[in-house]
Amino acid sequence: MDQRSKLLQDEYEKRFTSNTQYRDSVWKVLCNDFFSRYISNQSVLLDLGAGWGEFSKNIQAGQKFAMDLNPECGRRIDGYAKFLHQDCATTWPLGNESLDVVFTSNFLEHLPSKSAIEATLDEAFRCLKKDGIIICLGPNIRYVLGSYWDYWDHYIPITDSSMAEVLKLRGFAIKEVVPRFLPYTMSGGLNPPLIALKMYLHMRFIWPVFGKQFFIVAYKQ
C-alpha cells in the first residue's frame, strides 16, 4: 500500500468508524427515496470517490463500479460493485461510452487542484454514453462558509454555480441544479431519526432553510 492510500485509510477510520451503521442507514434512505429516480435497474454506474461504499451498496443498478484511492473501499464494497483502486484524474480502465451514470458525493472538493477536477470530469465525459448523466453532490461553500475548512482534506471551494460552470466547460449540458439540498455533514455526531430524513426528502420547500450541499445533474449530449 502506498503512503497516499495509507493516509486515506487512516483518515477514513478516524472520521467514520463511530458512525458507520447510521451512515449506511442514511444512504439506504437516500438511494431508495431520492437517487433511485435517476438510476434504472439496468444502468451501468460508477460511484466516483466511493469512500466506504455506502452509495454503491444501497443503490440498485445493472452493473456497478466503485473508484477510490482508499483500499478499504474495496473490502467494503466486495460483492456489491467492482473496485477500481486508482487516482481518478488518470485514465479510467473503462471503455468509451460504457457508463450510463457517474455519481459523486462530497468528493471533488478533496482533489488537490482544479486541473485534477477537470481531468476527472473529462474521463467521466469520455466514459458516459450519449445522454448518460453525472450526478454531483457536495458542500456549497456559499452556505457553509468557514466550516468548509473544518476538514483538513478540503482543497477546492465549490459553489453550485462554479460546479455547473466547470461541467459545461468540460462539455456537459446542465439538467438540474439545486443550490441547497441536504444539510452539510454526517460526521458531526448528530444523528436525526431516519423518518425525519424521509420526510425532508419529500418536502422541497424546506431545503432552502436547512440545505447546505448542492445537487447537480448534467448529461452528455
N, C-alpha and C positions, 0 to 999 in steps of 0.2 A: 504494500500500500504506500503510495507516495505521500509526501508531507501535507499537500493541499487536501487530499482526501481524508487523511487522518484528522486534520484540524476541523474539517466539516463534520466528521463523525462525532468528535468530542463536543463540538458546539451544539449539534442537534440533541445529543444526550442530555446536556445540561439544560437546554431550553425546553424540551418537550416531554421528558420522561414522566414528570409528575402529572401530566395532563393527557396521557396517551389515550385512555379509554374514552374520555369525554370528547377529545378531538375527533376520534373515529366516529362517534355517535353524531356529532355535529355534521360531519361530512356526509354521513348517510342521509340525513335530512336534506342537506343542500343538494345532493345528487338526485334524490327521489322527488323532491318538491320543486326544484328550480332548474338545475342544469340539464336534466333529462329531456327537457323540451327542445333543446338544441342538438341533441345527440341521439341517433337512432340505434336500435339493437344491431344493425348491420354495419355501423360506422367503423372505420379503421382510425384509431385515435392515438395521439401522442400526448402524454402527460409530461410537460416540459418543466424541469425543475421540480421533480415529483416529491422531494422531501422524504417523508416516511410513507408515502404512497396512499394516503387516505382517499384521495380522489380516485386513483386507479382501482382501489379495492371496492369502492362503492358505486362507481358508475357502470351502467350496462352498455356494452358495445360489442361489435362483432370481433374485433381484434384490438388489443391494447399494447402500447409500448410506453415505458416509463424511463425518462432520462434524468440522470443526476450524477454529480461527482462523488457523492457520499456512498460508499459501498454498502452501508447498512440498508439503503433503499432497496437494493437487490434482494436482500434477505426478506424484507418486509412485504415486498410485492410478489414474491415467489408463488406461483400458482394463479396469480391474477393478471399479470402483464409480463411482457418480455423486457428485461432490464437492459438499458443502454448506458453503460458506465463511461461517460466522456464529458469533455468540455463542450458545451452547447454551441460555442462560437466557431467550432471546427466542423468539417463536413460530417453530416449525419449518415449513418450506414443504411439509408433508406433510398428507394428509387424516386425518380422524378414522378410527381403526381401520384403518389402512393397512399396519401393520407386524406381522410375526409375532415378530420378535426385536429387542431392543435389547441391544447388547453394549458394555460399557465396562470398560476395564482401566487402572489406575493413572492415573486422570483426575480423579475427583471431588474428591480432596484438593487439586487445583490451582485449584479455583474460589475466588473471593475471599471468599465468605460462605456461611453456611448457607442464607440465603434464595435464593442462586443455585442451590444444590443442589436445594432444594425446587422452584423454578421449572422446573429441568431435568427432575426426576422427574415433575412434573405434565405436561410436554409428552410425556414417554415414555408416561405412562398414557393420555393422550388419543390418541396415535397408534397404540398397540398394539390389536390385535384382542382380542376376548374370548378368554381362555386364552392369549394371547400372553405371552411371557416377557421379563424383563430379567435379564441376567447381569452381575453386578458382581464385579470382581476388583480388589484394591487392598492396599496395605501396611496391616497391622494394628498400630496403634501400641501395642497391648497387648504385642506381642512385639518390635517393632523399637526401641521406646523412643527414646532420644535421637538415634539415627541417622536417625530420621524427618526431622529438621531439617537434615540434611546437604544437602538440596536447597532452594535459595533460594526456589523457587516452590511449596513446600508451604505451604498456608494452614490447612486444616481437618484436625485429627487425627481419625481414624475407627477404630473397632473393628468387629469382626463384629457385636457387639450393637447398637451405635449405627446401623450401616448397615441392619440388619434392622428396627430400630425406625422409622427415617425412611421406609423403604419401606412399612411397614404404615400409618404416619401419612398417607402420600400415596395410600392406597387399595389397595396391593398385598397379596397373600397370599404368605407365605413357603413355598417348596417345598423348599429345601435350603440349609443353612448349614454351611460348612466353615471353622472359625476359622483353621486352619493348612493352607495348600495349597502354594503354591510358595515357594521362597526369595525374599529381599527384592528383589534388583535384578539387572539385566543390564548396568548402567552402571559396575560397579566393576572391570572389566578381567579378571575370572575367566571363562574360557570352558570349562566342563566338556564332555567329549565328548557328542555328541548321543545316543549309545547309553545313556549314564547317565541322561539325561532321559527317554528312552523307558522305561527300567526303573523310574525313580522314579514315573512316572505310573501304573504298574500295581502299585505297592507302597504302598497307602494306609497301611499300618501304620507307615511311616517318615515320613509327612507331619508328625505332631506333633513330630518331632525337628528337622526342617530347615525346615518351612514357617513363613513369617512374613507371608504375604499371605492375606487372607480370600477365600473364594469363595462367592458367594450367588446363588441362583436364586429369583426371585419371579415371580408371574404375576398377570395382570389377571382378576379374577373376573367 
